[in-house]
Amino acid sequence: MSKVTSTIKISSSDSKRGGRIQPRDPNLVFVAGATGRTGSRVVRELLSNGFKVRGGVTSMEKATEFINFCE
């Protein structure tokens, strides 16, 4: 089983209130494995439909390439 080593912000916002995470934006979505085959497709679909995405990745190198590809 792979382990998430980093999280990249593609676009997001959140805050903590009363010990719980309270999203400010209901359009914020976390995608584990954002640079993989399925994860990258999910990220692209979410972004094209107006969602903000935070992605969990195991390789910052792949994440950088993916972000550059999405822009």
mmCIF file of the N, C-alpha and C atoms, coordinates in Angstrom:
data_MODEL
# 
_entry.id   MODEL 
# 
loop_
_atom_site.group_PDB 
_atom_site.id 
_atom_site.type_symbol 
_atom_site.label_atom_id 
_atom_site.label_alt_id 
_atom_site.label_comp_id 
_atom_site.label_asym_id 
_atom_site.label_entity_id 
_atom_site.label_seq_id 
_atom_site.pdbx_PDB_ins_code 
_atom_site.Cartn_x 
_atom_site.Cartn_y 
_atom_site.Cartn_z 
_atom_site.occupancy 
_atom_site.B_iso_or_equiv 
_atom_site.pdbx_formal_charge 
_atom_site.auth_seq_id 
_atom_site.auth_comp_id 
_atom_site.auth_asym_id 
_atom_site.auth_atom_id 
_atom_site.pdbx_PDB_model_num 
ATOM 1   N N  . MET A 1 1  ? 0.850   -1.177 0.000   1.00 0.00 ? 1  MET A N  1 
ATOM 2   C CA . MET A 1 1  ? 0.000   0.000  0.000   1.00 0.00 ? 1  MET A CA 1 
ATOM 3   C C  . MET A 1 1  ? 0.890   1.233  0.000   1.00 0.00 ? 1  MET A C  1 
ATOM 4   N N  . SER A 1 2  ? 0.608   2.192  -0.891  1.00 0.00 ? 2  SER A N  1 
ATOM 5   C CA . SER A 1 2  ? 1.425   3.396  -0.959  1.00 0.00 ? 2  SER A CA 1 
ATOM 6   C C  . SER A 1 2  ? 1.016   4.386  0.123   1.00 0.00 ? 2  SER A C  1 
ATOM 7   N N  . LYS A 1 3  ? 1.943   5.241  0.447   1.00 0.00 ? 3  LYS A N  1 
ATOM 8   C CA . LYS A 1 3  ? 1.735   6.218  1.502   1.00 0.00 ? 3  LYS A CA 1 
ATOM 9   C C  . LYS A 1 3  ? 1.789   7.620  0.900   1.00 0.00 ? 3  LYS A C  1 
ATOM 10  N N  . VAL A 1 4  ? 0.826   8.460  1.237   1.00 0.00 ? 4  VAL A N  1 
ATOM 11  C CA . VAL A 1 4  ? 0.826   9.829  0.757   1.00 0.00 ? 4  VAL A CA 1 
ATOM 12  C C  . VAL A 1 4  ? 1.937   10.570 1.490   1.00 0.00 ? 4  VAL A C  1 
ATOM 13  N N  . THR A 1 5  ? 2.856   11.161 0.736   1.00 0.00 ? 5  THR A N  1 
ATOM 14  C CA . THR A 1 5  ? 3.970   11.868 1.356   1.00 0.00 ? 5  THR A CA 1 
ATOM 15  C C  . THR A 1 5  ? 3.812   13.377 1.316   1.00 0.00 ? 5  THR A C  1 
ATOM 16  N N  . SER A 1 6  ? 2.964   13.878 0.461   1.00 0.00 ? 6  SER A N  1 
ATOM 17  C CA . SER A 1 6  ? 2.771   15.325 0.344   1.00 0.00 ? 6  SER A CA 1 
ATOM 18  C C  . SER A 1 6  ? 1.344   15.629 -0.085  1.00 0.00 ? 6  SER A C  1 
ATOM 19  N N  . THR A 1 7  ? 0.940   16.837 0.184   1.00 0.00 ? 7  THR A N  1 
ATOM 20  C CA . THR A 1 7  ? -0.345  17.325 -0.300  1.00 0.00 ? 7  THR A CA 1 
ATOM 21  C C  . THR A 1 7  ? -0.084  18.585 -1.094  1.00 0.00 ? 7  THR A C  1 
ATOM 22  N N  . ILE A 1 8  ? -0.675  18.682 -2.273  1.00 0.00 ? 8  ILE A N  1 
ATOM 23  C CA . ILE A 1 8  ? -0.520  19.881 -3.093  1.00 0.00 ? 8  ILE A CA 1 
ATOM 24  C C  . ILE A 1 8  ? -1.837  20.629 -3.126  1.00 0.00 ? 8  ILE A C  1 
ATOM 25  N N  . LYS A 1 9  ? -1.759  21.935 -3.124  1.00 0.00 ? 9  LYS A N  1 
ATOM 26  C CA . LYS A 1 9  ? -2.956  22.756 -3.266  1.00 0.00 ? 9  LYS A CA 1 
ATOM 27  C C  . LYS A 1 9  ? -3.077  23.150 -4.719  1.00 0.00 ? 9  LYS A C  1 
ATOM 28  N N  . ILE A 1 10 ? -4.097  22.668 -5.360  1.00 0.00 ? 10 ILE A N  1 
ATOM 29  C CA . ILE A 1 10 ? -4.381  23.118 -6.709  1.00 0.00 ? 10 ILE A CA 1 
ATOM 30  C C  . ILE A 1 10 ? -5.241  24.370 -6.596  1.00 0.00 ? 10 ILE A C  1 
ATOM 31  N N  . SER A 1 11 ? -6.156  24.352 -5.668  1.00 0.00 ? 11 SER A N  1 
ATOM 32  C CA . SER A 1 11 ? -6.965  25.507 -5.318  1.00 0.00 ? 11 SER A CA 1 
ATOM 33  C C  . SER A 1 11 ? -7.826  25.089 -4.141  1.00 0.00 ? 11 SER A C  1 
ATOM 34  N N  . SER A 1 12 ? -7.771  25.822 -3.044  1.00 0.00 ? 12 SER A N  1 
ATOM 35  C CA . SER A 1 12 ? -8.547  25.415 -1.883  1.00 0.00 ? 12 SER A CA 1 
ATOM 36  C C  . SER A 1 12 ? -8.666  26.519 -0.849  1.00 0.00 ? 12 SER A C  1 
ATOM 37  N N  . SER A 1 13 ? -9.555  26.289 0.136   1.00 0.00 ? 13 SER A N  1 
ATOM 38  C CA . SER A 1 13 ? -9.621  27.122 1.330   1.00 0.00 ? 13 SER A CA 1 
ATOM 39  C C  . SER A 1 13 ? -10.327 26.333 2.412   1.00 0.00 ? 13 SER A C  1 
ATOM 40  N N  . ASP A 1 14 ? -9.802  26.435 3.614   1.00 0.00 ? 14 ASP A N  1 
ATOM 41  C CA . ASP A 1 14 ? -10.448 25.787 4.756   1.00 0.00 ? 14 ASP A CA 1 
ATOM 42  C C  . ASP A 1 14 ? -10.038 26.497 6.031   1.00 0.00 ? 14 ASP A C  1 
ATOM 43  N N  . SER A 1 15 ? -10.719 26.218 7.125   1.00 0.00 ? 15 SER A N  1 
ATOM 44  C CA . SER A 1 15 ? -10.371 26.800 8.417   1.00 0.00 ? 15 SER A CA 1 
ATOM 45  C C  . SER A 1 15 ? -10.783 25.839 9.513   1.00 0.00 ? 15 SER A C  1 
ATOM 46  N N  . LYS A 1 16 ? -10.219 26.077 10.715  1.00 0.00 ? 16 LYS A N  1 
ATOM 47  C CA . LYS A 1 16 ? -10.595 25.259 11.866  1.00 0.00 ? 16 LYS A CA 1 
ATOM 48  C C  . LYS A 1 16 ? -11.440 26.099 12.817  1.00 0.00 ? 16 LYS A C  1 
ATOM 49  N N  . ARG A 1 17 ? -12.532 25.532 13.264  1.00 0.00 ? 17 ARG A N  1 
ATOM 50  C CA . ARG A 1 17 ? -13.395 26.185 14.245  1.00 0.00 ? 17 ARG A CA 1 
ATOM 51  C C  . ARG A 1 17 ? -13.867 25.133 15.219  1.00 0.00 ? 17 ARG A C  1 
ATOM 52  N N  . GLY A 1 18 ? -13.678 25.381 16.489  1.00 0.00 ? 18 GLY A N  1 
ATOM 53  C CA . GLY A 1 18 ? -14.174 24.464 17.511  1.00 0.00 ? 18 GLY A CA 1 
ATOM 54  C C  . GLY A 1 18 ? -13.583 23.069 17.409  1.00 0.00 ? 18 GLY A C  1 
ATOM 55  N N  . GLY A 1 19 ? -12.321 22.947 16.945  1.00 0.00 ? 19 GLY A N  1 
ATOM 56  C CA . GLY A 1 19 ? -11.672 21.652 16.865  1.00 0.00 ? 19 GLY A CA 1 
ATOM 57  C C  . GLY A 1 19 ? -12.051 20.832 15.637  1.00 0.00 ? 19 GLY A C  1 
ATOM 58  N N  . ARG A 1 20 ? -12.978 21.304 14.838  1.00 0.00 ? 20 ARG A N  1 
ATOM 59  C CA . ARG A 1 20 ? -13.382 20.592 13.623  1.00 0.00 ? 20 ARG A CA 1 
ATOM 60  C C  . ARG A 1 20 ? -13.046 21.428 12.410  1.00 0.00 ? 20 ARG A C  1 
ATOM 61  N N  . ILE A 1 21 ? -12.738 20.777 11.316  1.00 0.00 ? 21 ILE A N  1 
ATOM 62  C CA . ILE A 1 21 ? -12.491 21.504 10.076  1.00 0.00 ? 21 ILE A CA 1 
ATOM 63  C C  . ILE A 1 21 ? -13.829 21.892 9.471   1.00 0.00 ? 21 ILE A C  1 
ATOM 64  N N  . GLN A 1 22 ? -13.992 23.175 9.243   1.00 0.00 ? 22 GLN A N  1 
ATOM 65  C CA . GLN A 1 22 ? -15.214 23.701 8.656   1.00 0.00 ? 22 GLN A CA 1 
ATOM 66  C C  . GLN A 1 22 ? -14.884 24.267 7.279   1.00 0.00 ? 22 GLN A C  1 
ATOM 67  N N  . PRO A 1 23 ? -15.293 23.624 6.209   1.00 0.00 ? 23 PRO A N  1 
ATOM 68  C CA . PRO A 1 23 ? -14.982 24.165 4.887   1.00 0.00 ? 23 PRO A CA 1 
ATOM 69  C C  . PRO A 1 23 ? -15.692 25.490 4.648   1.00 0.00 ? 23 PRO A C  1 
ATOM 70  N N  . ARG A 1 24 ? -14.968 26.441 4.100   1.00 0.00 ? 24 ARG A N  1 
ATOM 71  C CA . ARG A 1 24 ? -15.563 27.722 3.728   1.00 0.00 ? 24 ARG A CA 1 
ATOM 72  C C  . ARG A 1 24 ? -16.251 27.606 2.383   1.00 0.00 ? 24 ARG A C  1 
ATOM 73  N N  . ASP A 1 25 ? -15.757 26.684 1.584   1.00 0.00 ? 25 ASP A N  1 
ATOM 74  C CA . ASP A 1 25 ? -16.251 26.559 0.221   1.00 0.00 ? 25 ASP A CA 1 
ATOM 75  C C  . ASP A 1 25 ? -16.760 25.128 0.002   1.00 0.00 ? 25 ASP A C  1 
ATOM 76  N N  . PRO A 1 26 ? -18.046 24.955 -0.235  1.00 0.00 ? 26 PRO A N  1 
ATOM 77  C CA . PRO A 1 26 ? -18.575 23.605 -0.445  1.00 0.00 ? 26 PRO A CA 1 
ATOM 78  C C  . PRO A 1 26 ? -18.077 22.969 -1.741  1.00 0.00 ? 26 PRO A C  1 
ATOM 79  N N  . ASN A 1 27 ? -17.362 23.728 -2.573  1.00 0.00 ? 27 ASN A N  1 
ATOM 80  C CA . ASN A 1 27 ? -16.834 23.195 -3.823  1.00 0.00 ? 27 ASN A CA 1 
ATOM 81  C C  . ASN A 1 27 ? -15.413 22.679 -3.688  1.00 0.00 ? 27 ASN A C  1 
ATOM 82  N N  . LEU A 1 28 ? -14.896 22.577 -2.458  1.00 0.00 ? 28 LEU A N  1 
ATOM 83  C CA . LEU A 1 28 ? -13.546 22.076 -2.220  1.00 0.00 ? 28 LEU A CA 1 
ATOM 84  C C  . LEU A 1 28 ? -13.573 20.555 -2.126  1.00 0.00 ? 28 LEU A C  1 
ATOM 85  N N  . VAL A 1 29 ? -12.705 19.889 -2.905  1.00 0.00 ? 29 VAL A N  1 
ATOM 86  C CA . VAL A 1 29 ? -12.665 18.427 -2.931  1.00 0.00 ? 29 VAL A CA 1 
ATOM 87  C C  . VAL A 1 29 ? -11.222 17.968 -2.751  1.00 0.00 ? 29 VAL A C  1 
ATOM 88  N N  . PHE A 1 30 ? -11.000 16.944 -1.896  1.00 0.00 ? 30 PHE A N  1 
ATOM 89  C CA . PHE A 1 30 ? -9.687  16.331 -1.748  1.00 0.00 ? 30 PHE A CA 1 
ATOM 90  C C  . PHE A 1 30 ? -9.648  15.076 -2.616  1.00 0.00 ? 30 PHE A C  1 
ATOM 91  N N  . VAL A 1 31 ? -8.568  14.930 -3.403  1.00 0.00 ? 31 VAL A N  1 
ATOM 92  C CA . VAL A 1 31 ? -8.400  13.747 -4.240  1.00 0.00 ? 31 VAL A CA 1 
ATOM 93  C C  . VAL A 1 31 ? -7.102  13.067 -3.843  1.00 0.00 ? 31 VAL A C  1 
ATOM 94  N N  . ALA A 1 32 ? -7.218  11.859 -3.278  1.00 0.00 ? 32 ALA A N  1 
ATOM 95  C CA . ALA A 1 32 ? -6.030  11.065 -2.964  1.00 0.00 ? 32 ALA A CA 1 
ATOM 96  C C  . ALA A 1 32 ? -5.501  10.461 -4.259  1.00 0.00 ? 32 ALA A C  1 
ATOM 97  N N  . GLY A 1 33 ? -4.180  10.456 -4.422  1.00 0.00 ? 33 GLY A N  1 
ATOM 98  C CA . GLY A 1 33 ? -3.598  9.904  -5.634  1.00 0.00 ? 33 GLY A CA 1 
ATOM 99  C C  . GLY A 1 33 ? -3.857  10.775 -6.846  1.00 0.00 ? 33 GLY A C  1 
ATOM 100 N N  . ALA A 1 34 ? -3.763  12.083 -6.666  1.00 0.00 ? 34 ALA A N  1 
ATOM 101 C CA . ALA A 1 34 ? -4.148  13.038 -7.704  1.00 0.00 ? 34 ALA A CA 1 
ATOM 102 C C  . ALA A 1 34 ? -3.308  12.954 -8.972  1.00 0.00 ? 34 ALA A C  1 
ATOM 103 N N  . THR A 1 35 ? -2.107  12.371 -8.923  1.00 0.00 ? 35 THR A N  1 
ATOM 104 C CA . THR A 1 35 ? -1.280  12.300 -10.128 1.00 0.00 ? 35 THR A CA 1 
ATOM 105 C C  . THR A 1 35 ? -1.349  10.939 -10.798 1.00 0.00 ? 35 THR A C  1 
ATOM 106 N N  . GLY A 1 36 ? -2.112  10.020 -10.253 1.00 0.00 ? 36 GLY A N  1 
ATOM 107 C CA . GLY A 1 36 ? -2.262  8.705  -10.866 1.00 0.00 ? 36 GLY A CA 1 
ATOM 108 C C  . GLY A 1 36 ? -3.227  8.744  -12.034 1.00 0.00 ? 36 GLY A C  1 
ATOM 109 N N  . ARG A 1 37 ? -3.429  7.601  -12.660 1.00 0.00 ? 37 ARG A N  1 
ATOM 110 C CA . ARG A 1 37 ? -4.289  7.534  -13.849 1.00 0.00 ? 37 ARG A CA 1 
ATOM 111 C C  . ARG A 1 37 ? -5.718  7.981  -13.542 1.00 0.00 ? 37 ARG A C  1 
ATOM 112 N N  . THR A 1 38 ? -6.328  7.380  -12.540 1.00 0.00 ? 38 THR A N  1 
ATOM 113 C CA . THR A 1 38 ? -7.710  7.730  -12.202 1.00 0.00 ? 38 THR A CA 1 
ATOM 114 C C  . THR A 1 38 ? -7.783  9.074  -11.500 1.00 0.00 ? 38 THR A C  1 
ATOM 115 N N  . GLY A 1 39 ? -6.886  9.311  -10.550 1.00 0.00 ? 39 GLY A N  1 
ATOM 116 C CA . GLY A 1 39 ? -6.886  10.563 -9.796  1.00 0.00 ? 39 GLY A CA 1 
ATOM 117 C C  . GLY A 1 39 ? -6.724  11.782 -10.675 1.00 0.00 ? 39 GLY A C  1 
ATOM 118 N N  . SER A 1 40 ? -5.829  11.701 -11.662 1.00 0.00 ? 40 SER A N  1 
ATOM 119 C CA . SER A 1 40 ? -5.610  12.853 -12.537 1.00 0.00 ? 40 SER A CA 1 
ATOM 120 C C  . SER A 1 40 ? -6.853  13.134 -13.390 1.00 0.00 ? 40 SER A C  1 
ATOM 121 N N  . ARG A 1 41 ? -7.528  12.082 -13.789 1.00 0.00 ? 41 ARG A N  1 
ATOM 122 C CA . ARG A 1 41 ? -8.770  12.299 -14.561 1.00 0.00 ? 41 ARG A CA 1 
ATOM 123 C C  . ARG A 1 41 ? -9.843  12.928 -13.674 1.00 0.00 ? 41 ARG A C  1 
ATOM 124 N N  . VAL A 1 42 ? -9.943  12.453 -12.433 1.00 0.00 ? 42 VAL A N  1 
ATOM 125 C CA . VAL A 1 42 ? -10.912 13.018 -11.488 1.00 0.00 ? 42 VAL A CA 1 
ATOM 126 C C  . VAL A 1 42 ? -10.610 14.498 -11.255 1.00 0.00 ? 42 VAL A C  1 
ATOM 127 N N  . VAL A 1 43 ? -9.327  14.829 -11.049 1.00 0.00 ? 43 VAL A N  1 
ATOM 128 C CA . VAL A 1 43 ? -8.939  16.225 -10.834 1.00 0.00 ? 43 VAL A CA 1 
ATOM 129 C C  . VAL A 1 43 ? -9.335  17.086 -12.031 1.00 0.00 ? 43 VAL A C  1 
ATOM 130 N N  . ARG A 1 44 ? -9.024  16.642 -13.233 1.00 0.00 ? 44 ARG A N  1 
ATOM 131 C CA . ARG A 1 44 ? -9.368  17.425 -14.428 1.00 0.00 ? 44 ARG A CA 1 
ATOM 132 C C  . ARG A 1 44 ? -10.882 17.616 -14.556 1.00 0.00 ? 44 ARG A C  1 
ATOM 133 N N  . GLU A 1 45 ? -11.642 16.571 -14.298 1.00 0.00 ? 45 GLU A N  1 
ATOM 134 C CA . GLU A 1 45 ? -13.105 16.674 -14.384 1.00 0.00 ? 45 GLU A CA 1 
ATOM 135 C C  . GLU A 1 45 ? -13.648 17.652 -13.342 1.00 0.00 ? 45 GLU A C  1 
ATOM 136 N N  . LEU A 1 46 ? -13.138 17.556 -12.116 1.00 0.00 ? 46 LEU A N  1 
ATOM 137 C CA . LEU A 1 46 ? -13.593 18.457 -11.060 1.00 0.00 ? 46 LEU A CA 1 
ATOM 138 C C  . LEU A 1 46 ? -13.271 19.906 -11.407 1.00 0.00 ? 46 LEU A C  1 
ATOM 139 N N  . LEU A 1 47 ? -12.041 20.156 -11.858 1.00 0.00 ? 47 LEU A N  1 
ATOM 140 C CA . LEU A 1 47 ? -11.647 21.519 -12.219 1.00 0.00 ? 47 LEU A CA 1 
ATOM 141 C C  . LEU A 1 47 ? -12.491 22.060 -13.368 1.00 0.00 ? 47 LEU A C  1 
ATOM 142 N N  . SER A 1 48 ? -12.771 21.215 -14.357 1.00 0.00 ? 48 SER A N  1 
ATOM 143 C CA . SER A 1 48 ? -13.569 21.680 -15.503 1.00 0.00 ? 48 SER A CA 1 
ATOM 144 C C  . SER A 1 48 ? -15.018 21.952 -15.120 1.00 0.00 ? 48 SER A C  1 
ATOM 145 N N  . ASN A 1 49 ? -15.455 21.384 -13.992 1.00 0.00 ? 49 ASN A N  1 
ATOM 146 C CA . ASN A 1 49 ? -16.820 21.614 -13.516 1.00 0.00 ? 49 ASN A CA 1 
ATOM 147 C C  . ASN A 1 49 ? -16.886 22.654 -12.403 1.00 0.00 ? 49 ASN A C  1 
ATOM 148 N N  . GLY A 1 50 ? -15.799 23.427 -12.227 1.00 0.00 ? 50 GLY A N  1 
ATOM 149 C CA . GLY A 1 50 ? -15.822 24.547 -11.291 1.00 0.00 ? 50 GLY A CA 1 
ATOM 150 C C  . GLY A 1 50 ? -15.442 24.240 -9.858  1.00 0.00 ? 50 GLY A C  1 
ATOM 151 N N  . PHE A 1 51 ? -14.995 23.030 -9.567  1.00 0.00 ? 51 PHE A N  1 
ATOM 152 C CA . PHE A 1 51 ? -14.593 22.683 -8.209  1.00 0.00 ? 51 PHE A CA 1 
ATOM 153 C C  . PHE A 1 51 ? -13.166 23.141 -7.946  1.00 0.00 ? 51 PHE A C  1 
ATOM 154 N N  . LYS A 1 52 ? -12.858 23.358 -6.680  1.00 0.00 ? 52 LYS A N  1 
ATOM 155 C CA . LYS A 1 52 ? -11.495 23.608 -6.228  1.00 0.00 ? 52 LYS A CA 1 
ATOM 156 C C  . LYS A 1 52 ? -10.973 22.279 -5.708  1.00 0.00 ? 52 LYS A C  1 
ATOM 157 N N  . VAL A 1 53 ? -9.704  21.980 -5.986  1.00 0.00 ? 53 VAL A N  1 
ATOM 158 C CA . VAL A 1 53 ? -9.176  20.650 -5.685  1.00 0.00 ? 53 VAL A CA 1 
ATOM 159 C C  . VAL A 1 53 ? -7.920  20.742 -4.832  1.00 0.00 ? 53 VAL A C  1 
ATOM 160 N N  . ARG A 1 54 ? -7.840  19.885 -3.830  1.00 0.00 ? 54 ARG A N  1 
ATOM 161 C CA . ARG A 1 54 ? -6.612  19.668 -3.072  1.00 0.00 ? 54 ARG A CA 1 
ATOM 162 C C  . ARG A 1 54 ? -6.234  18.216 -3.325  1.00 0.00 ? 54 ARG A C  1 
ATOM 163 N N  . GLY A 1 55 ? -4.996  17.983 -3.751  1.00 0.00 ? 55 GLY A N  1 
ATOM 164 C CA . GLY A 1 55 ? -4.593  16.632 -4.131  1.00 0.00 ? 55 GLY A CA 1 
ATOM 165 C C  . GLY A 1 55 ? -3.513  16.057 -3.247  1.00 0.00 ? 55 GLY A C  1 
ATOM 166 N N  . GLY A 1 56 ? -3.661  14.799 -2.858  1.00 0.00 ? 56 GLY A N  1 
ATOM 167 C CA . GLY A 1 56 ? -2.638  14.063 -2.131  1.00 0.00 ? 56 GLY A CA 1 
ATOM 168 C C  . GLY A 1 56 ? -1.749  13.341 -3.134  1.00 0.00 ? 56 GLY A C  1 
ATOM 169 N N  . VAL A 1 57 ? -0.433  13.491 -2.987  1.00 0.00 ? 57 VAL A N  1 
ATOM 170 C CA . VAL A 1 57 ? 0.497   12.903 -3.948  1.00 0.00 ? 57 VAL A CA 1 
ATOM 171 C C  . VAL A 1 57 ? 1.655   12.220 -3.222  1.00 0.00 ? 57 VAL A C  1 
ATOM 172 N N  . THR A 1 58 ? 2.302   11.293 -3.903  1.00 0.00 ? 58 THR A N  1 
ATOM 173 C CA . THR A 1 58 ? 3.484   10.630 -3.338  1.00 0.00 ? 58 THR A CA 1 
ATOM 174 C C  . THR A 1 58 ? 4.765   11.169 -3.930  1.00 0.00 ? 58 THR A C  1 
ATOM 175 N N  . SER A 1 59 ? 4.672   11.900 -5.030  1.00 0.00 ? 59 SER A N  1 
ATOM 176 C CA . SER A 1 59 ? 5.855   12.431 -5.704  1.00 0.00 ? 59 SER A CA 1 
ATOM 177 C C  . SER A 1 59 ? 5.642   13.895 -6.049  1.00 0.00 ? 59 SER A C  1 
ATOM 178 N N  . MET A 1 60 ? 6.453   14.775 -5.457  1.00 0.00 ? 60 MET A N  1 
ATOM 179 C CA . MET A 1 60 ? 6.337   16.193 -5.776  1.00 0.00 ? 60 MET A CA 1 
ATOM 180 C C  . MET A 1 60 ? 6.755   16.462 -7.216  1.00 0.00 ? 60 MET A C  1 
ATOM 181 N N  . GLU A 1 61 ? 7.649   15.649 -7.763  1.00 0.00 ? 61 GLU A N  1 
ATOM 182 C CA . GLU A 1 61 ? 8.057   15.806 -9.162  1.00 0.00 ? 61 GLU A CA 1 
ATOM 183 C C  . GLU A 1 61 ? 6.859   15.586 -10.091 1.00 0.00 ? 61 GLU A C  1 
ATOM 184 N N  . LYS A 1 62 ? 6.120   14.488 -9.873  1.00 0.00 ? 62 LYS A N  1 
ATOM 185 C CA . LYS A 1 62 ? 4.922   14.233 -10.677 1.00 0.00 ? 62 LYS A CA 1 
ATOM 186 C C  . LYS A 1 62 ? 3.878   15.324 -10.457 1.00 0.00 ? 62 LYS A C  1 
ATOM 187 N N  . ALA A 1 63 ? 3.762   15.793 -9.210  1.00 0.00 ? 63 ALA A N  1 
ATOM 188 C CA . ALA A 1 63 ? 2.782   16.833 -8.901  1.00 0.00 ? 63 ALA A CA 1 
ATOM 189 C C  . ALA A 1 63 ? 3.093   18.108 -9.668  1.00 0.00 ? 63 ALA A C  1 
ATOM 190 N N  . THR A 1 64 ? 4.367   18.492 -9.714  1.00 0.00 ? 64 THR A N  1 
ATOM 191 C CA . THR A 1 64 ? 4.766   19.693 -10.437 1.00 0.00 ? 64 THR A CA 1 
ATOM 192 C C  . THR A 1 64 ? 4.461   19.553 -11.918 1.00 0.00 ? 64 THR A C  1 
ATOM 193 N N  . GLU A 1 65 ? 4.778   18.392 -12.501 1.00 0.00 ? 65 GLU A N  1 
ATOM 194 C CA . GLU A 1 65 ? 4.476   18.152 -13.911 1.00 0.00 ? 65 GLU A CA 1 
ATOM 195 C C  . GLU A 1 65 ? 2.976   18.221 -14.156 1.00 0.00 ? 65 GLU A C  1 
ATOM 196 N N  . PHE A 1 66 ? 2.188   17.633 -13.245 1.00 0.00 ? 66 PHE A N  1 
ATOM 197 C CA . PHE A 1 66 ? 0.734   17.616 -13.395 1.00 0.00 ? 66 PHE A CA 1 
ATOM 198 C C  . PHE A 1 66 ? 0.160   19.019 -13.313 1.00 0.00 ? 66 PHE A C  1 
ATOM 199 N N  . ILE A 1 67 ? 0.631   19.823 -12.362 1.00 0.00 ? 67 ILE A N  1 
ATOM 200 C CA . ILE A 1 67 ? 0.140   21.195 -12.224 1.00 0.00 ? 67 ILE A CA 1 
ATOM 201 C C  . ILE A 1 67 ? 0.451   21.993 -13.484 1.00 0.00 ? 67 ILE A C  1 
ATOM 202 N N  . ASN A 1 68 ? 1.665   21.841 -14.000 1.00 0.00 ? 68 ASN A N  1 
ATOM 203 C CA . ASN A 1 68 ? 2.035   22.540 -15.231 1.00 0.00 ? 68 ASN A CA 1 
ATOM 204 C C  . ASN A 1 68 ? 1.160   22.107 -16.400 1.00 0.00 ? 68 ASN A C  1 
ATOM 205 N N  . PHE A 1 69 ? 0.807   20.823 -16.449 1.00 0.00 ? 69 PHE A N  1 
ATOM 206 C CA . PHE A 1 69 ? -0.050  20.289 -17.507 1.00 0.00 ? 69 PHE A CA 1 
ATOM 207 C C  . PHE A 1 69 ? -1.465  20.859 -17.411 1.00 0.00 ? 69 PHE A C  1 
ATOM 208 N N  . CYS A 1 70 ? -1.970  21.042 -16.172 1.00 0.00 ? 70 CYS A N  1 
ATOM 209 C CA . CYS A 1 70 ? -3.338  21.530 -15.970 1.00 0.00 ? 70 CYS A CA 1 
ATOM 210 C C  . CYS A 1 70 ? -3.484  23.017 -16.271 1.00 0.00 ? 70 CYS A C  1 
ATOM 211 N N  . GLU A 1 71 ? -2.409  23.770 -16.176 1.00 0.00 ? 71 GLU A N  1 
ATOM 212 C CA . GLU A 1 71 ? -2.511  25.223 -16.360 1.00 0.00 ? 71 GLU A CA 1 
ATOM 213 C C  . GLU A 1 71 ? -2.661  25.617 -17.788 1.00 0.00 ? 71 GLU A C  1 
# 
